[in-house]
Amino acid sequence: MDLLDLVEKNIFLNKLFKDGITKSVKIAKLDLAKDGRSEMNVHITQEPSIEVKKWGVWGKHYNTINLVLSGGSVVDVEVKNWDKLVFCDLMIKKEGDLFYLSQEDENSHIKLSCDGFFFKEIRVHWNDEA
């Protein structure tokens, strides 16, 4: 599955990443709330399919897209060495009503299950790790 599969109201995102999000990503922020208003920020280092003039030029003004997702109910989460998490593949599968996300390398991992998120906003920035 693709990251866009767990995002509702993703019309703009499907234009921005017409072939899906296939490059390395990093879950950069996860705010948990019991009332179903959790928020997740995912940093994406994949060049977008379309140019967004107000962001500038990819590779010159920005090289990372920060996708802010909101409203998801996170059911379960497991994190090891959060501060060491790097850009890598994000594995997603769906079973019933839940999405299962996992991202791991040799030093760290994050695994979570949720019911999906809404697209909230996008920010762009330059990231030396990307």
VENKA-V341190 format. One record per helix or strand of 3 or more residues. SS is the DSSP state (~ for helix, > for strand). FROM is the first residue (numbers start at 1). LEN is the number of residues. If there is no record, write none. Layout:
SS	FROM	LEN
SS	FROM	LEN
This chain:
~	3	4
~	11	6
>	25	7
>	38	7
~	53	3
>	64	9
>	74	7
~	82	3
>	91	5
>	98	7
>	109	6
>	117	9
